[in-house]
Amino acid sequence: MSQKITNQIMLIAYPDGIGQGLKDLKTVLDTDFKGLFGGVHILPFFPSTADRGFCPTTYREVDPRFGDWSDIMALGEKYYLMYDYMINHLSSESAIFKDFIEKKDASEYRDFFIRYKDFWTKGEPTEKDLEIMYRRKQIPWITVRFKDGSEEKLWTTFSDYQVDINQHSSVAQRFHRDNLSFLASHGGTLIRLDAVAYAAKREGTSCFFAEPEIWELFDRCDETLRGTESVVLPEIHENYFVQQKVEERGYYVYDFQLPMLLLNALYFGSSRYLRNWLRICPRKQFTTLDTHDGIGVVDARYLMPDEELLATRARCFEMNPEVFAMYGRAGIAIDLERFDTYQINCTYYSACGADDRKYYIARAVQFFAPGIPQVYYVGLLAGENDFELYERTHQNRDVNRSYYPLEDVAKHLERPIVRSLMRLMLFRNTHPAFNGEFEVLPSGGTELSLCWRNGAEYAMLHVDFQTSDCSIIYTEKGVEQELVP
């Protein structure tokens, strides 16, 4: 039986990010982190061949390095769980892909993947097709050699190991139905549709969030999960107008806009753009500051002037010069006057300049924002950029994907900022005001005042971004008190 979604903070964690595996994760959640979380997003725990779990070979197994299904289900007895479903692609090491390579047109999976010869009218994308395509890598295909010696191009949006699935294939649709049903029956309250906008493709479009294809895909997922206690959460990194379309259909969405808007306020002392966003943002959402991917840039576009967003990105690089240098070492040339950075690979604590006071303010604003907060495990421990891990892997995103042995977790729990954050999280999870009505109160240009009211109880946050003053006033059985950081 899956736990139902509750209005309590959700932890985002790799199955081996804290301790050695799922058993250690549960132990820490039940002891040191007791009361801090209502739900857990366990990042991909399936057998995978790349991208730290996001290149699955199957959804029916738990990678034995982390544990087994009994460990997952044990977590699900107490916390509502979110699982990742990589609806856009499957590993090139999967049995399905290998069958296709061996048998080609004789394989039952002959149309499971996107074959360029079938997708494009002329068998290849034109220069115009490539120009308008929303690409994550310069060459969005691989050339595969079949057992019979013939060669073909297959679509790969991300790495060469993550082969895109043909969403029009009846075999692929059955694959999705079977796996979504399986995950729902194995504790998945929320099924996160990873990179789902890339799965909706059509010739003549950007091949990103193509309509009506995206809605047809959602409808099939909804139909599969109807009658279960599970729902999908579309994961889409783009400007708010795209998220708004998803919100209007009644789905949960991610607030990927908040992180950069908040950094803008912290860096430059003005609450204007952040305050406006909190007035109009979705209410049925999960809020984030940090994720396993990084800090989204494009998500906040059009919610502040381009020059403000670019200046915010530049300030983050200025405060974290090693991050900027890391991009250069990877051969990524960043033009500070253009939107050529999809995400910033940086921990949120480092983005705040490892300033405890500013980081506390950032989390306070997140916890007072409408929606259910998500806290990434690195952010929970106020982790700084992990260049030691980066030097071992040379993967930019690994600066924000640290491994914490249990003894390291214990050390971090003694830090004042972590202890303050934990008190704030307990407050957010337990005060009745957060189940009431939200309001953005009038304030000055450097200030932000937020209030939650539920009957006679209220909780109010006031921040001055110019001075970094922050206060939380609340009532307990009608008596006004102040939360001490």
N, C-alpha and C positions, 0 to 999 in steps of 0.2 A: 504494500500500500504506500503510495507516494504521499509525502507531506504536502499540505497546501501552501501556496504562496502567502507569506505574512509580511506585514509592513515592518520588517526588521532588516538590518544590514546583512548583505550577502558577501561572503568571502570569495575571492577569485584566487585559485591556487593550482599550481601543477601538482600532480599526484606525488612527485618526489621533490617538491620545492621546500617543504618543511619536513625534516627528518628523512627517513629512508623510503617511505612509501605510505600507503593509505592507512595502515594501522597507526603509524606515528602521527599522521595528520589528525585522525580521530582522537587520539590520546590528548594532543595539545588543545584541540577544540573543546574537549570535555573538561579540561583542567585549567590551564593558564588562560585560555580564551573563553572560558565559560561565560555565557550571557552576552557575548559580543556579536553573535551571528545567529540569524534565523535560517539562513540558507547558505549553500556552498556551490559555487560554480567550479566543478573539478575539470580543469583543462584536460585535453584529450588523453585518455588513459588506455586507448586501444593500441594494438600492435601497429607500428608506423615506421616508415622508412626515411622520413626527413621532416624538417620544420618542427621539431620537438612535439610531435604528435599529430600535426595537422596534415599528415600524408598517410592516412589509414589504409591498411590492407583488408580490415574487417571490422565490423561493429559488434560482433558476437562474442568477442573475447576481451578480457582485461590483460594488458601486458603483464606477464608474471613478475617482471621487475618491481611492479607496484603493489601487487596483491592479486585478488581475484574478485569475482562478483559478490561473494559473501562480505567482503570488506566494503564494497560500494553500498550494498544493501544495509549494512550496519550503520553507515553514515545517514542513509535515507530514513532510518527509524526515528531520527531526532531532528534532522535538518531537511528542508526542501532542497532538491538538487537540480542543477543545470548541467546538461551534457552538450557537447559540441557535435553537430552533424555537418560534415563537409559536403554539402549538397552540390557544390560546383565541380568537385573532382574526386578522383580515386588514385591510389598509388600505382605507379608503373610496375611495382613488385607484387601487386595483388593477383590472385588466381584468375580473376576475370580478365585482366589485361594480358596475362600470359597465355590464356586460352585463345584470345583474339589474335595475338602475334603468331601462335602456332598454326591456327586453322584459318585465319583470315575470313573470307566470305562464307566458309563452312561453319564458322563459330556461331553459337547462339547469341554471342555478344557483338556481332558484326556491326551493329548500329548503336552500341552502347556508348561509344566515345564519339567525339566530333571529328569526322573525317573531312578535311578541307575540300576534297574533290566533290563531296556531297553538299556541303554547306554553302559554298560560293557558286554563283551562277557560272562563272568561268573557271571554276576549280581552284582559283587562287584569289586572294584579296587584291583589289586594285590599290594604287597609291592613295586614291581618295578614301578607300575603305580603311586603310591603315592610318590615315591622317585623322579621321573622325573617331577611330576606335579608342575607347578608354582602356589604355594599356598599363599593366603593371611591370612589364619588361619589354625591351626593345623588339624582340622577336617572339611573338606569341604562338609559337608552334615548335614541335619537334619532328624530325624526320625519322620514322621507324622502319626497320627492315623486317619483313615477315619471313617465316621459315622457308617459304618458296623463293626467297631472294628478291621479291618485289619491294618497292619502297613507297611510302605515303607520308603526308604531313597530317599530324593530329594537333588539335588545339591544346595549348598549355598556357593558361593565364598567368600562373605563378611560376613555380620552378619547373624544370624539365621532368621532375619525378611526379608532379601532380597533374594528371591528365584529365582534361575537362570532359564532363559527362553530357551526352546528348539528351536534353530534357524532354525531347519529343519521342524518344524511343520507348516503346511499350515495355521492353525488357528493363530499361533503366527505371521507368516509373514503378514497375513491380519491385525492383530492388529498393527504391525509396520507401514504398509502402511496407515492405517486410521489415526493414531496418527501423523505421520510425515506430512501428508497432512494437518491435522488440524492445527498443529503448524506453518506450512508455510503460511497458510491462515490467521493466527492470529499474524502476525508481526515478525515471526522468520526469520531474514535474515541469521543467522548462527544457525545450529542445532548441538550442541556439543554432539557427541556420547561418552557418559561417559563410561570409562572402557571397551571400545569396544574390545580390544585385548583378554579379558577374555571370550568374547561371542563366539569366534571362537575355538571350542574344537573338538578334535578327539582322539579316543583311540589310545594309542601308542605314543602320543606326550606329550609335556608339558602342553597341553590344554590352551595355551596362544599364540595368533597370529598364529594359525594353518593355513597353506596354503594348498589348495586354498580356504578353508572355509572363511577366512577373506575377500578375494576379492569378493567372491560370496555375502557376506553380504553387502559390500560396493556397489556392482553393484545393488542390490535390493533397497538400499537407494537412489542411484543416479536416478534409473528409476522412483521411486516415486516422486522425486523432479524435474524431468525434466519438463521444461515449466513454472516453478515457478521462483521467484527471490531468492530462498533459496538454500544454499549449506551446506554440512556437514563439520564439523571440528572434525576429529578423535582425541580423547584424549587417549594418550598412554604414560605411564611412562616406558621407557626402554632405553637401550643404543642407540646411534645414528644410528647404522646399521639398526635397525627396523624403525626408523623415515625416514631413507633414502629411504627405499622401498616404504613408503607411499608418500614421496615427488616425487619420480620418476613416480608415477601414476597421478601426477598433483593436488593432494589435498593440501589444507592448512595444515600445521603442527604446533605444539607447539615447541618453543625453551625452553625445560625444562633443557637443558644442561648449559645455561648461568649462572644460579644462583650460582652453586658450583664453576665453573671456575672463576667467578668474585670474590667470597669469597677467593679463593686460591690466587688471585693476591693481594687483599686487606690485607690478613693476612701475606703473606710471601714476598711481594714486588717484585714479578717477573711477568711479563706480557706474558711469553712465551706461555703458554697453551691457555690463553684467546685470544691472538693475532692470533694464528693458527686457533682457532675455528671461529673467525670472518671472516677469509679469506675463509673458506670452508662451513660455515653454510648455510642452505637453505635461499632463498630470499623470497619465498612465505610462510611466517610464522608469527605467533604471538609470541612476546617475553614476558617472564615473569621473575620476580624476586621472587614474592610471590604469593601464591594462597591459597584457603581455606584449602587445604590438608597439606601444609607445603613445605619445601625445599627439592626437590628430590635429592637423593644421587646416585642411580643406573644410572640415566640418563647421568651423566658425565663420566661414566666408559669408559675406553679406549681412552679418549681424554686427559688424563694425566695419569702418572704411578699410579698404585694402591696405592703405599705408599703415594703419594701426595694427593690423594683423601681421604684416611683414615686420613691423618694428618690434612686435612682441616676440616673434620667432628670432629676430636678430638679437634681442636682449637675452633670450634663453641661451643662444650660442655664445654670447659675450660672457655670460656667467659660467658657462661650461665649455671652455675652449677645447678641452680634450674631445668633446663630442663633435665639434666642428672639424677638428683634425682627423677624427675617425672616419668621417665621410670622405675626406680627401684621400686618406689611405686606401679606401675602398674604391677609389676612382670615380667618386660621385662629386661632380663640380656643382656647388651651390651658388646660385645667383641671388644675392640678398634682396634684389629688387623684383624678383619673379616668384611665382608659386611653383617651385620645382621640388618642394619637399612635401611628400605625402603625409609623413608623420615625423616627429622628432623622437629619436631613440635616446631617451633620458628618463631617469626616475623622476617622479614628481617632487620628491624631497630635494633632489639636486636642482630641479628647475626652480625651486623656491630659494636657491642659494644655500641650501642646508641650514636655513634660518628657522629655528624652532618656532618662533612666534608667528612668522608668516605661514608656516606649514600648518600650524594649529588653526589659524584663521581660515585657510583654504578648506580644511576638513569641516570646520564649523559651518561654513557656507554650504558645502556639499550636503551636510546632514540636515540643514534647514531647507534646502531646495525641495521642490515638489518631486515625489517619486521615491523609489526604494534605492538606497545607496548601495553601491558595490565598492568594496575595498580590496585592492590587489595585495597579495601577501607581502610583496616588497614594500609597498606603501604602509602597510600595517606596522612594519618594523622600522619605518622611516629610513629605508635603505638608500644609500648613495650609489652612484654609477659604479658598476662592477667591471672595471677595465681589466682586472686579472682574468675574469672569465672570458672577456672579449679577446684577450691575447691568446687564449687557448683555442678558441673556436673561429675567430675572425668573422663572426656574425654580429652585425651592428646591434640587433635587437637584444643580444645577450647581456648588454650592460644593464638591462632591466629584468633579467631572468636569473637572479642569484639562487644558489642552493644554500639552505640554512640547516646545518646539522642541529640537533636538539640542544647541544651545549651553546651554540651561537644564539639560538632563540632565547635561551635563558639570560644570556648577557644583554641582549637588546631589551628584554623586559625590564631591566633595571634603569634604562635611560629615562630621564624626566619627560621627554617629548612622547615616548611610547606610552608611559603611564598616564600622561594627560590625555592622550588620544583614546586610551581604553576607557577612562572615566567618561569622556564625551560620548563614546559609542554606547556605553551602558545607559546613559541618559537618553540618547536618541531612541533606543530600543524600548524603554520602559515608560517614558513620560506620556500620559494620555493625550496631551495636546496634539501630538503628531498624527493622531487619528481623527483630527478635526479639520478646520478650515485654515487655508494658507492666505497670507496677505503680505504684499510688499508695502511697507509704510513709507510715508514721505520722508525724505532725507536730503542732506546737502550733496554737492557734486563729488565729494571725496568719501561720502559715507554710504552705508547700506544698512537698512533696518528691516528685518524679516520677523514675522509673527505667525505662530500657530495657536488657534483657539479651539477648545473643545469644552463646551459648557462653561463652567466657572474657572476652568484651568487654562493657563496659557504659558507659552515659552517664547521669549523674544531675544533675537540676536541683533546686536548693534556693532558695526565695524567702521572704523575710520581708516581707510587705506593709506591716507597721507601719514598718519602717525603710528599706524599698526596697533591702535587701541582696539580691544575687543571685549565685549561683555555679553553674558547670557543671563537674563533675568527670567525666573519662572515661578510659578505658584505650586505649592504642595498643600492640598486641602485648603486652598484659599489663602495661604500664607505666602507672601512674596519672599523669594530667596535668590541668591546669586550663585551660579555654578563656578566653583573654583577650578581653574585649569590644572 
